[in-house]
Amino acid sequence: SHGMETLSWDKYRGHLSSYDIRELGYNYRTTEIQSALGLVQLRKLDRNNKKRKRLVEIYQRELQGIEGISIPFLKFKGNPSYHLFPILLAPSINRNRVMERLKDFGIQASVHYPPVHLFSLYRNQLGYKKGDLPETEEVSQREMTLPLHPLLDTGDVKWIAKKVREIIGE
């Protein structure tokens, strides 16, 4: 709780008048409304994950074999959550241009995730620098995440894949 060495409950009961924070901490307490919404959303989890899986399979089928695109995790042996659909672009392809062209069609592409060691916190407080993890940095320059959520349907994913193919071929 906020990195405190004691709990708020101790303060409330009068057992404590001051406190110290020894490490970075957070407040993850939720409200009753947030909890109620969370319970409703949890009931949809299996259905939404099955739908995401079907959409990922369509993306994989539609984008596989396109020169300049590789799809990571095709041989992953675990049980994926299908939270994101990342692709890797060839080094010769300008990712920013592809993302801008997709935006012209109303398609939001993202970057997940920039190299963590290059965030200010890690550079400034822990001394990491560009070049410390060259493979991570190289892959991060080529990764692009395509839309994936349960409100998409088969036609949406096929249309997005078609636009990606067209833009890569330009």
HURARA-V538667 format. One record per backbone hydrogen bond with DSSP energy under -0.5 kcal/mol. NH is the residue of the N-H (numbers start at 0). CO is the residue of the C=O. E is the energy in kcal/mol with one decimal. If there is no record, write none. Layout:
nh | co | e
NH | CO | E
NH | CO | E
This chain:
nh | co | e
1 | 25 | -2.6
3 | 0 | -2.0
4 | 19 | -2.0
9 | 6 | -0.8
10 | 6 | -1.1
11 | 7 | -2.5
12 | 8 | -2.3
13 | 10 | -1.4
14 | 9 | -2.2
15 | 9 | -0.6
21 | 2 | -1.6
21 | 19 | -0.6
22 | 2 | -0.9
27 | 25 | -0.6
34 | 30 | -2.2
35 | 31 | -2.5
36 | 32 | -2.5
37 | 33 | -2.4
38 | 34 | -2.2
39 | 35 | -1.9
40 | 36 | -2.6
41 | 37 | -2.5
42 | 38 | -1.2
43 | 39 | -0.6
43 | 40 | -1.3
44 | 40 | -0.5
44 | 41 | -1.1
47 | 43 | -2.9
48 | 44 | -2.8
49 | 45 | -2.3
50 | 46 | -2.0
51 | 47 | -2.7
52 | 48 | -2.3
53 | 49 | -2.1
54 | 50 | -2.4
55 | 51 | -2.7
56 | 52 | -2.4
57 | 53 | -1.7
58 | 54 | -2.6
59 | 55 | -3.0
60 | 56 | -2.2
61 | 57 | -2.9
62 | 58 | -2.4
63 | 59 | -1.8
65 | 62 | -1.6
66 | 64 | -0.5
68 | 65 | -2.0
69 | 87 | -2.6
71 | 69 | -0.6
73 | 70 | -0.7
75 | 72 | -1.5
79 | 77 | -0.7
84 | 145 | -0.7
86 | 143 | -2.7
87 | 69 | -3.1
88 | 141 | -2.4
89 | 67 | -2.1
92 | 89 | -2.2
94 | 92 | -1.0
97 | 93 | -2.1
98 | 94 | -2.8
99 | 95 | -2.2
100 | 96 | -2.6
101 | 97 | -2.5
102 | 98 | -2.0
103 | 99 | -1.4
104 | 100 | -0.7
104 | 101 | -1.2
105 | 102 | -1.9
106 | 101 | -2.5
107 | 105 | -0.6
108 | 106 | -0.8
109 | 144 | -2.1
111 | 109 | -0.5
117 | 114 | -1.8
118 | 115 | -1.9
121 | 118 | -0.5
122 | 118 | -2.4
123 | 119 | -3.5
124 | 120 | -2.3
125 | 120 | -0.6
125 | 121 | -0.8
126 | 122 | -0.8
127 | 121 | -1.9
131 | 128 | -2.1
133 | 130 | -0.6
136 | 132 | -2.5
137 | 133 | -2.3
138 | 134 | -2.6
139 | 135 | -2.3
140 | 136 | -1.0
140 | 137 | -0.7
141 | 138 | -1.7
142 | 138 | -1.3
143 | 86 | -2.3
144 | 109 | -3.2
145 | 84 | -2.7
145 | 143 | -0.5
151 | 148 | -2.0
156 | 152 | -2.1
157 | 153 | -2.4
158 | 154 | -2.3
159 | 155 | -2.7
160 | 156 | -2.7
161 | 157 | -2.3
162 | 158 | -2.3
163 | 159 | -2.4
164 | 160 | -2.6
165 | 161 | -2.5
166 | 162 | -2.6
167 | 163 | -2.7
168 | 164 | -1.9
169 | 165 | -0.6
169 | 166 | -0.9
